[in-house]
Amino acid sequence: MDFDPLISGVSEVIRAIPRSGLLMATVAAMVVGWIGSALVSRKVAGGRLVRGIGTIALGAILVTLVLQLSRFDPRLEVAVPSLGLPEQRVEGNETVIPLAADGHYWLEAKINGVPARFLVDTGATLTAVSAETAERAGLQARSGGVPVMISTANGTVTADLTTLESLAFGNIEASGLDAVIAPNLGRTNVIGMNFLSRLEGWRVEKGDLILDPGGLAQVETRR
């Protein structure tokens, strides 16, 4: 059995702890819980209270994590005003993306008004931007969340979540969209299923990819 992927994944999680307030809070809550359990086993006064605090903290962290993960899929997404996260919306009209010579669908978009080229990837769970694109567009890693583990050609790495205030191309504009700032992407940016699943529908006709947010019929071809 090859343990290298598992070891690599665990190592990335450990390295991500200092960058994530939520992961640091999880470690702290676990330590408090262990201390409380040790106090209870020794019948020290206040041990149950300490253990209870650790348990409540872990429960709150779990709820926060579930809310974060639910934003990746509109079928699971719930309102999260307590976290201060914006509503994710994709609006506009039908846009056609021709098949490129390399067999992929590429489009020219703007992130917060900054031009960026994207690959449409139905196999990607999340929309991802390169570190270079994130810097040009002024994107900041979201504090308080858990870094996302993604697979790259160089192995498993952690990527920070961010929010795209505006992602526009053709007749379509998304706002408040979750994305990851992915290392090792080079200059490649990816539109993933968390964007595509918020459309009214998408389909391939005569080789062209047609994205339909459900607005009025007004087709624009992107090259």
C-alpha positions in Angstrom: 0.0 0.0 0.0 1.3 3.4 -1.0 1.2 5.7 2.0 2.9 8.7 0.3 -0.4 10.5 -0.7 -1.7 10.1 2.9 1.6 11.4 4.4 1.6 14.2 1.9 -2.0 15.2 2.8 -1.4 15.0 6.5 1.8 17.1 6.1 -0.1 19.8 4.2 -2.9 19.9 6.9 -0.2 20.4 9.6 1.5 23.2 7.6 -1.9 24.8 7.0 -2.7 25.1 10.8 -0.9 28.4 11.4 -2.7 30.0 8.3 -6.2 29.0 9.5 -7.9 30.5 12.5 -10.4 27.7 12.4 -7.8 25.0 12.4 -6.0 26.7 15.3 -9.3 26.9 17.2 -9.9 23.2 16.5 -6.5 22.3 18.0 -7.1 24.5 21.0 -10.6 23.0 21.6 -9.2 19.5 21.4 -6.5 20.4 23.9 -9.1 21.9 26.3 -11.2 18.7 25.9 -8.2 16.5 26.7 -7.3 18.6 29.8 -10.9 18.5 31.0 -11.1 14.7 30.5 -7.8 14.4 32.5 -9.2 16.5 35.3 -12.4 14.5 35.4 -10.5 11.2 35.6 -8.6 12.6 38.6 -11.8 14.0 40.1 -10.5 17.5 40.0 -13.2 20.2 40.6 -14.2 22.0 37.4 -13.0 19.2 35.2 -16.5 18.6 33.7 -16.8 22.3 33.0 -13.5 22.4 31.2 -14.4 19.3 29.2 -17.8 20.8 28.3 -16.2 24.0 27.1 -14.0 22.0 24.7 -17.0 19.9 23.5 -19.1 23.0 22.8 -16.2 24.7 21.0 -15.7 21.6 18.8 -19.4 21.6 18.0 -19.3 25.3 16.9 -16.3 24.6 14.8 -18.1 21.7 13.1 -21.1 23.8 12.3 -18.8 26.5 10.8 -17.1 23.8 8.7 -20.4 22.4 7.4 -21.5 26.0 6.5 -18.3 26.5 4.6 -18.6 23.2 2.7 -22.3 23.8 1.9 -21.3 26.9 -0.1 -19.5 24.8 -2.6 -22.8 23.2 -3.8 -26.0 25.3 -4.3 -28.1 22.2 -3.5 -26.7 22.3 0.0 -26.1 26.0 0.4 -27.8 27.7 3.4 -27.9 31.3 4.5 -24.8 32.2 6.6 -25.3 35.8 7.7 -23.5 35.1 10.9 -20.3 34.4 9.0 -20.6 37.6 7.0 -20.2 35.8 3.7 -21.9 37.2 0.6 -24.7 35.5 -1.4 -23.3 33.7 -4.4 -25.1 34.7 -7.6 -24.7 34.0 -11.3 -26.8 36.2 -13.6 -27.1 37.2 -17.2 -27.9 35.7 -20.5 -26.8 32.8 -22.7 -23.2 32.7 -23.7 -21.5 30.4 -26.2 -17.9 29.3 -25.8 -16.3 27.7 -28.9 -14.1 24.6 -28.6 -10.5 25.6 -28.8 -7.9 23.9 -31.0 -6.5 22.1 -28.0 -9.8 20.5 -27.3 -10.7 22.7 -24.3 -13.0 25.5 -23.6 -11.2 28.8 -22.8 -12.7 32.2 -22.2 -11.5 35.7 -21.5 -13.1 37.1 -18.3 -12.6 39.9 -15.8 -12.1 39.4 -12.1 -13.0 42.6 -10.2 -12.4 44.3 -13.6 -9.0 42.7 -14.1 -8.6 40.6 -17.3 -7.9 36.9 -16.8 -8.1 33.8 -19.0 -10.0 30.8 -17.7 -10.3 27.1 -18.6 -13.8 25.7 -18.1 -13.3 22.4 -16.3 -16.4 20.3 -15.4 -14.2 18.0 -13.4 -13.1 20.8 -11.0 -15.3 21.2 -7.9 -14.2 24.8 -7.2 -13.3 27.8 -9.3 -9.6 28.4 -8.9 -7.3 31.3 -9.7 -3.6 31.4 -9.8 -1.5 33.3 -7.2 -0.5 35.7 -10.0 -4.1 36.4 -11.0 -5.1 36.8 -7.3 -2.4 39.4 -6.8 -3.4 41.4 -9.9 -7.1 41.3 -8.9 -6.4 42.2 -5.3 -7.9 38.9 -4.0 -7.2 38.2 -0.3 -7.3 34.8 1.4 -10.4 34.5 3.6 -9.7 34.5 7.3 -11.3 32.1 9.7 -12.0 29.3 7.2 -10.3 25.9 6.5 -7.8 25.8 3.6 -9.0 23.4 0.8 -6.9 20.4 -0.2 -6.5 20.2 -4.0 -4.6 17.8 -6.3 -2.1 19.2 -8.7 0.6 17.7 -11.0 3.0 18.2 -8.1 0.9 16.4 -5.5 -1.6 17.5 -2.9 -1.4 21.1 -1.7 -3.5 23.4 0.4 -5.3 26.4 -1.2 -6.8 29.4 0.5 -10.5 30.3 0.0 -11.3 33.7 -1.4 -14.3 35.6 -2.6 -14.7 36.9 -6.2 -16.6 40.1 -5.9 -17.2 40.0 -9.6 -16.4 37.5 -12.3 -17.7 38.6 -15.7 -17.5 37.3 -19.3 -19.8 37.4 -22.3 -23.4 38.1 -21.0 -22.7 36.5 -17.6 -21.6 37.9 -14.3 -21.1 36.1 -11.0 -20.9 37.9 -7.7 -19.8 36.8 -4.2 -18.5 33.5 -5.7 -16.2 31.3 -3.7 -12.9 30.4 -5.2 -9.5 29.1 -4.2 -6.1 30.8 -4.7 -4.3 27.7 -5.9 -0.5 27.4 -5.9 1.3 25.5 -8.7 -1.3 26.6 -11.3 1.1 28.8 -13.1 -1.0 31.3 -15.1 -4.0 28.9 -15.5 -7.3 29.9 -13.9 -10.2 27.4 -13.8 -14.0 27.8 -13.7 -15.4 24.9 -11.8 -18.7 23.3 -10.9 -19.5 25.7 -8.1 -20.0 28.2 -10.9 -21.5 25.9 -13.5 -24.0 24.4 -11.1 -25.5 27.9 -10.4 -26.5 28.3 -14.0 -30.0 27.4 -15.2 -28.2 24.9 -17.4 -25.2 24.3 -19.6 -24.8 22.0 -22.7 -22.7 21.2 -25.7 -24.1 21.8 -29.2 -22.1 21.2 -32.3 -18.9 21.4 -30.3 -19.8 24.7 -28.6 -20.3 25.0 -24.9 -23.5 27.0 -24.1 -23.8 28.5 -20.6 -27.4 29.6 -19.7 -27.9 31.5 -16.5 -31.6 31.6 -17.2 -31.9 35.2 -18.4 -33.5 36.6 -21.6 -32.4 35.0 -24.8 -29.3 37.0 -26.0 -26.4 34.9 -27.2 -22.8 36.1 -27.3 -20.0 34.0 -28.5 -16.7 34.1 -26.6 -13.4 33.4 -28.3 
